[in-house]
Amino acid sequence: MSINPPEFYKLKAEKFVRRTDAEVYSTRFDKQYGWAIIILHEETGVVAITSDYGDWTYSWPSPGRGNCTLKEFVCHGSYDYMACKFEGGKPEEFDGAATRAAFTKRLFQQRRDRSIQKEEARDVYDSLEACEWGGNVEGLYLSADEDLRKWMGSEWYEFNVFTRGHKFYWLRDGILPAIVDEIRKTLPTAEVRS
């Protein structure tokens, strides 16, 4: 049985409003393959990037960016800040090796504190060794035996480590600097800052 009535999925637009045109910039990258297109829509604050390395969209409406135009804001912003906004603010990829190290550190600390006996610690260690660390967090949990899940406890997720994916670094360290360099060329000279 569906939770929502069928009408829930039937969205009807009352009226579409045509906004002012957006500015579109495109580039091909030197010394490596790839391309990128950035679309800036001043009126709504929408910035959209599509490329060989990923696609991102975020909106910085005018109250949030102060007196800057959208181009000025993008050109003077931190690449790390912008990439974090485009990526939703949180790391995305499960890091099995770092998570394994976090659980092992916890086990060793419990052994030092003597809050776990030697035999139980050995069983937990063996169970940790048998887990699936190369996939995702769900795969890790499903590969843990019942005793290991008991040892992990209800807050087991706090020991999981997530890192930024390669798309984040392509965006922050490659695409944004290249695009910003080009957009700066369109700004009045007094407005161009590095």
Summary of the structure (lengths in Angstrom):
residues: 194
radius of gyration: 24.2
end to end distance: 57.5
largest distance: 71.1
contacts: 453
relative contact order: 0.14
helix: 48%
strand: 15%
